[in-house]
């Protein structure tokens, strides 16, 4: 079960990266799922912003849509990713 969830998380991370490339504004950005920390990392160069998978867990399952919205909003704001002092915190 956990490995199925991790595989889905990795598929979602690749899909979000593809979405960022398709909008054209986000060249050089990529999203990776970090299994050990149970978080998604939005990366651009050496800068990273983290999105904890636990923040998107709902009683009905993972809220993939909200995760995509938050990542795309972060990129759209133009601030770009920032290094998080506390990796568990989501910076938006």
Buried (B, 14 or more C-beta within 10 A) or exposed (E): EEEEBBEBBEEBBBEBBEBBBEEEEBEEBBBBBBBEEBBBBBBBEEEBBBBBBEBBEEEEEBBBEEBBEBBBEBBEEEEBBBEBEEBEBBBE
